[in-house]
Amino acid sequence: MKKVTILCGLILALLTSINFNAAAQMSKQGKGALIGGAGGAVAGALIGKSVGGAVIGGAIGAGGGYIIGNEARRREEKRRRAAYLERRRAWKRAHPGKAYPY
């Protein structure tokens, strides 16, 4: 139990430091993979009570986190593209016959 507590504390400290230091530079997929991997490793260690369980849980969690982060990125890009097209349509209605200033 003491090892699990120490492991959880170290993972939490690592995640916190990585999140604060590299939040602006890391993609949504990377953040999802990191958080999912850490959560999966902790869950795997608790369930499997061994290093093998932590490794398997970390790999599964990282894969799941990457997929979730990728979907969030795609949703954000779709929303951003729709907002751009709406601004463009509004500008063209207000300025007929002129080209949109990209």
C-alpha positions in Angstrom: 0.0 0.0 0.0 2.9 2.3 0.8 4.4 1.7 -2.7 1.1 2.5 -4.4 0.7 5.8 -2.4 4.3 6.8 -3.4 3.7 5.8 -7.0 0.4 7.8 -7.1 2.1 10.9 -5.6 5.0 10.7 -8.1 2.7 10.4 -11.0 0.6 13.3 -9.8 3.7 15.4 -9.3 4.9 14.5 -12.8 1.6 15.2 -14.4 1.3 18.6 -12.7 4.7 19.7 -13.6 4.4 18.6 -17.2 0.9 20.2 -17.5 2.1 23.6 -16.2 5.3 23.7 -18.1 4.2 22.4 -21.5 0.5 23.1 -21.7 0.8 25.7 -24.5 3.1 23.5 -26.6 1.3 20.1 -26.2 -1.5 19.1 -28.6 -4.8 17.9 -27.4 -3.9 14.4 -28.5 -0.7 14.6 -26.4 -2.5 15.8 -23.3 -5.1 13.1 -23.7 -2.5 10.4 -24.1 -0.5 11.6 -21.1 -3.5 11.9 -18.8 -5.0 8.6 -20.0 -1.6 6.8 -19.7 -1.1 8.0 -16.1 -4.6 7.2 -15.1 -4.4 3.8 -16.8 -1.1 3.1 -15.1 -2.5 3.9 -11.7 -5.6 1.9 -12.3 -3.6 -1.0 -13.7 -1.3 -1.0 -10.7 -4.2 -1.0 -8.3 -6.2 -3.7 -10.1 -3.3 -5.9 -11.1 -1.1 -5.3 -8.0 2.0 -5.6 -10.2 4.2 -3.7 -12.7 2.7 -5.6 -15.6 -0.8 -4.4 -14.8 0.5 -0.8 -14.6 2.2 -1.1 -18.0 -0.9 -2.6 -19.6 -3.2 -0.1 -18.0 -0.9 2.8 -19.0 -0.8 1.6 -22.6 -4.6 1.2 -22.8 -5.1 4.5 -21.1 -2.7 6.3 -23.4 -4.4 4.9 -26.5 -7.8 5.9 -25.2 -6.7 9.3 -24.1 -5.1 9.9 -27.6 -8.4 9.0 -29.3 -10.4 11.3 -27.0 -7.9 14.2 -27.5 -8.0 13.7 -31.2 -11.8 13.9 -31.3 -11.7 17.1 -29.2 -9.2 18.6 -31.6 -11.3 17.7 -34.6 -14.4 19.2 -33.0 -12.6 22.4 -32.2 -11.3 22.7 -35.8 -14.8 22.1 -37.1 -16.2 24.8 -34.8 -13.4 27.2 -35.8 -14.0 26.6 -39.5 -17.7 27.1 -39.2 -17.2 30.5 -37.4 -14.8 31.6 -40.1 -17.3 30.7 -42.9 -20.0 32.5 -41.0 -17.9 35.7 -40.7 -17.0 35.4 -44.4 -20.7 35.1 -45.4 -21.7 38.0 -43.2 -18.9 40.2 -44.7 -19.9 39.3 -48.2 -23.5 40.2 -47.5 -22.4 43.6 -46.1 -20.0 44.2 -49.0 -21.5 42.8 -52.2 -19.2 42.6 -55.2 -16.0 42.9 -53.1 -13.5 40.1 -52.4 -13.2 38.9 -48.8 -10.0 40.3 -47.2 -8.2 37.1 -46.1 
